[in-house]
Amino acid sequence: MGSFYSIQRAAQGPAKLSGPSKPGRDTDLDLAQSHYIPGKKVRPRNEADIENHTMGTSLPRYLEIKVHQAILKQAYSEIVVRGLYSRYSSDSIAFDGEKRDKPFNWERPTARAEGGILYIECFPGYDHVEHYAEIIASYLKIREAEGCVNLTPSSRVSFVPASCSDTQMALQATNLGDFPGDGVDTVVLGLVWHLPRLTGSAQWCGSGPWQWILKSFGNRRVAFLGFRPAFWGDISGEVVYKLGSRFNIKEVIYLGKLGVLKPDVAPNKWLATGGTSLVNGRVIEWENALGPSVESRGQNSVIVGTHVTLGSVLHETKSWHAELVHEVDFVDPEIGMMAQAAVRSGIRYGYLHMITDNLGQKYDEDLSNERKENVLRHRERLHQVVQDVMDEHLTRFSTEQGGK
């Protein structure tokens, strides 16, 4: 699933809106395997620069805070990004820039030097691996333009595409199988540690990268499920599929962050939701599970719009934006992947995301300065609205549906 969509995006360029399509999962897997050559290295596009990327002058800072420190120490014969979750092995070097002041979504790709080659190892997923290769290549290209000669040339950066089965096996090797999901109706994913009014004083359970809190809302059993790495892009679709197939989950809610394409929407002031995502030129549609609660409790803070799924922030160029700005409102790597898996699995689905950057106009707040005091203050207000909507949803749904 993931590698097929990502390879097609790279080959075809910006997608156009088309009619709804709900292809079978097995068909996509066959197509993925026909495009995927195990172990073959691929060069990232490496197209992003200050002139053509929507971040503009903020791009170097965004890249700088993402690049592993090992890349900055010396030049290597090559840098290879690959899918391998081995951060706790003795020769794995953790990233110094990890934000360990939060319980989830803080583990970043690790480094491993073997001879003259530096391997950057990500939790396996095509989009995740490609994204980090783009980060590294783009950063090194900017440094080259500045005259730096003591780092690895950007032309020597490559990645090994991760297949669907690579992602599935990596998830299987985690403690997700220990999740007590039998009897759980709703799983909440994403920014679950920002929901203290819903999780209360309960402690996170689970020994491993996955941890959870189980709560009851009326007759409805709800799990708040956190993950220490990032389930970036197509990884998220595999997570939803696994939750549905293994535990018979009835509903998935995803809370996160995304970008907006329309120029007049200020970052960190609005939330986004909807029931449509463009995934590789296919329109995926679903009934937004959060629709009634957004209308009831979030009307003044939530924009309802159309979404496009894109595997890497580095692919958000000005030309890509110009192709889609009149048809699409939001962009992120996961929403469409999760929706696709939910639709195929018969799972109710909804997302409610903070709009944290604007691709159509330059604002002071963007992805390069997310830890600024005013950014955090604005987001705290949005977290409160998210909790209002979620409380309404979980209470309303358990009452109206009898927890079924």
N, C-alpha and C positions, 0 to 999 in steps of 0.2 A: 504493500500500500504506500508506505512512505517514499521508498526509492522510486517507484513508478511516477508518482506525482512530481517529485522534485526534479527528476531527469526530464520529464515533459515540460516543466516550467522553464528549465534552462534552455531547452531546444526551441520552444515556441515563443518565448518572450511574454509580454503582457497578455493576460487572458481577456476575453470578451464575455459579457453576460450572454448566457444561452438558456434554453429551457431546462426544467428540472430533470435530473438524472439520478437514478438510484441503482448503480451497478452492484453486482454481487461481489462479496469480499473475495471469493475464490478466483473470480475473473481478474480482479485487480492484482492478486498475488501472482497469477500466471504471467500477466503482463510485466509485473515487476521483475520476475525471474528472467524474462526474455531480454530485458534491458540491462540486467545486473550481472557483472562478471566478478565473481568472488576474488577479493584480494587485489584487484586492479586499481592502481592509483589514478586519480583524476585531478586536474588542475582546477582551482576555483576560478570563477569568472574574473574576479579582481577588477571590477569596473568602477567601484565607488571612489570618488575623490571629492575634495571640497567644492569643486565647481559643479559636478553633476549629481551630487547626493542631496536628498532633502534636508539632511542635518546641516549642510553648509559648513560654516566655520566651527561648529560644535563637533564635527566628525572626529578630528584628531584626539580630542579629550575623551570622547566616548570609547575610541579604540584603545587609548592608552590605559584606561582603567580596567580593560578586559584582557590585556595581553599578559601571559604568564611570564614571570620574572626570568625564567631560564632562557627565554628567547632574547632577552636584553643583555645577557652575559657574554655571548660570543657568537661568532659565525659558525654555522653547521653546514655540512655537505648537503643536507636537505632537512626540511621539517615536514613530518608526516602526521596528519591528524587522523585518528582512527577511533572506532567504537570499541572501548574496553573499559569496564568498570573495575578498576584494580587499585583504587586510591589507598587502600590499607595495606598494600604490599610494601616490603622494606625498601625497595628501590624506587618507589613512586614519590614524586615531589609535589606537594600540595601548592596551590596558588596562594601567594601572600595576600592577595586582595579579597579573599573570601569574607563575606559579611556574616560573621558568626554570632552576631547579636540577635539573630532570629532563628527559630527552631527548624524551619524548612526552607527549601529553595536556596540554600547557601553553598552546597558543594559544587565546585566548578571543576572543569577538566584539569587533570594532573599531567605532569611531565615525566618522561623517562628518557635518559640519554643512553644510547647503545652505539659505541664507536663514534663516528662522526655524525650520526643521525639523531635528531631530537624527535621523539614521539610525543604528541599531545593526545591524551586519552580521555575520551568523552563517554558518558553513558550512551550506549549504542542507539542510534536513530539517524536516519539519513539526514534529515534537516539539521539536527544538532551538530553532527560532524561537519557538514558543509558550512554551517554558520560560523563555526570556529576557524575553519580554514579561510573563510572570507575575512574574518576579523584580522587574522595574522597577516595574510597577504596584503590587505589594504593598509595596515599599519606600517609594514616594512616598505611598501611602495612610497608612502608619504615620507618616511625617513630617508629613503634613497633620493627623493626629490630635494630634500634638505641638504644633501651632500654627505650623508652618513655612509661610510664604507666598511665599518667593522661589524656589521650585522649580516645575517643571512639574506641574500637577494630574494625579493618577493617571487621571482620566477622559480625558486626552488621549494616552494610550498605546495604541497599536494594533500589530498585526502583519500581515504579508502571508503567508498560508499558502504553504509550499513544497510543490510537487507531487513525485510520484515521479520524473518526468522531470527536474525541477530538480536533484534529488539525483544522479541518474544522470549528467547532463551535468557537474555539478561534479566528481564522481569521475573522469569521463573526462578532465577537464582537468588532473588531478593527474598525478604520475609513477607512479601505480599500474600503468599499462601497461608501465612499465620493469621491474617486479618479475619476476625470473627464475623464474616459478612453474611452468614446464613441468617435469614430473618430480617436483614436490614432492607428498608424500603428506599431510602434516599442516601446517596453519598455526596458530600460536599467536598470539592477539590479546590486547590489553589491557595488563596490567602486566608487559610482557615485559622491562623493564629491571631487574626484581627477581629475575631468574633467573640469577645469575652462575655457579652450579654447572653449569647447562645450556649457557649460551652461551660460557663460558670466556673466553679472551682475544681472541676474534674482534671485529673492528671492524664497526660499523654501516655498511652500504652504502646508496647511493641519494641522489640529489640532488633534494631536494624534500621535501614534507611526509611522505611515506612512506619509511621506511628498514627494512632487514632484515638478518638474520643467517641463513645457511643452515648446517645441521649434519646429519650423518648419525648415526643410532642404529641400528646393525646395517645392515640393508638398507633402512631407512626414512629418507627424506629429509624433514627438518623445517625449516620456516621460522618464525622469530620475527619478526613483522611489527608495526612500530610506526607510529603516526600522530600528528603534532604537534597538529592540532585534536582535538576530541572527536567520535567517531562516535556521537553521542547518539541514542538512540531508534531510529527507523526508518532512519536512516543506516546503522546496523549491519547491518540486514537486507539492504540493497542491497550492502553490502560483501561479505557472505557469498555472496549470489547471484552477484556478479561474479567472485569467486574460483572458484566452482564452474563457471560457464559459460565463463569465459575460460581458466582454467588446469586445469580438471578435477581440482581438489583433492578428496581423499578424506575429509578430516577437518578440522574446525575446533574448537579449544579456546579458550575465552574465560576470562580471569582478570581479576577486577575487584573491585568493592565493591558491597554492597547493604544494604538495610534489612531488619529483622526485625519481624514484627507481634506475635509472642508476647512478653508482658511480662517473662518470667523469663530472657531470654537477654541477657547483658551484651555490650555492643559491644566489638569488638577482642579477643575471647577465642575466637571460633569461626569456622570456615569453613562455607560453605553449598554444597550441590550438589543435583541432582535431575534428573528427567526429565519434568516437567510444568510448563507455564506457561499461565496464563489470559490470553488476548489478545483484548480486546474481547468478552468473553463466550464465546469459543471456547476449548476446552481443546486445547492443542497438546501432543502426547505424542511422546517419542522415547526410544530406548535410550541411556541415559547412557553415553557412551564412557569416562568416568572411573570408573564404578562399581566394577569389580574392584580398581583401584589405590587408590581411596579406602578400600575395605574392608581392603586389605592394609596401607597405610601411613598412613592418616589417621583411623582409626576413633575415636580418642580426641579428635579436634579438629574433626570435620566433622559437621554436622547435615544429614541428607537430608530434603528437604521439598518442598512445593508452592509455586510461584512465581506472582506476578501481574505483568504488564507494565503500567507506568503512565508516561505521557510526561513528567510533570513532578513534581518533589519538592513543588511548591506545591499539587498536587492531593491530597496525603496529609493530608486533614483528619481530624478525630476521627470525624465521621460516616461517612466512607469507611472508616476503620479498623474501626469497629464493625460494619459490614456484612460484612467479610471475615475478621476475626481468627480465627474458629472454623474457617474452611475453607482459609486460605492462610497460609503461613509467611513468605515472602520477597517483596520488591518491588524492582524497578529498571526502567529504561526500555529495556534492550537484550535481555535474555536471551530473551524470547519472540519478539522480532522476528528474532533470529539463528536460533533454533530453527526457526521457521516457514520461513525461507529454506533452511535445511539439509535439513529434511524434504522440501520440494518438489524440492530439487536432488539428493536421494539421497546427502547428505553425512553422515558420522558427526559427532556433536556432543556436547560436554560443557562444563560450566562449573564453576569452583571459585572462589568469591568470599569475601572477608573480610566478615563482618557488622560494619558500622561505625557503625550507629545503630539505636536501638530506638524504634519508633513507638508501643509500647503502655505504656511506662513511662519516666520521666525518669531518665537516668543522667548522670554528670558528663561522659562522653565522648560527643560527637555530631558532627554535620556542621559545627558552628560553631567547633570547636577542634581540627581534625585535625592541627595542627602542634605540639601539646603534646608534651613529652618522653616522658611516660608512654604516650601514644597511639602514638607512633612505636616505642617499645620493644615494646609489645604486638604491634604489626603486624609487627615484624621476626621475632618467633617464628612468626607465621602464615606469613610468606614462606618460612621454612625448611620448614614442613610442606608448603606448596604445591610446593616443589622436590622434596621426598621423593616426593610423589604423582606429579608429572610425570615424574620420572626412572624411577619404577617403570612408569608407563604407557607411556612411549616405548620403554623397553627390553623390557617384556613384550610389547607389541603387535608390535614389529618381530620378536621371536623367534617368537611364536605364529603370526603371520600371514605370516611370511616377507617382511615389508615391503610387503604388498599389502593 
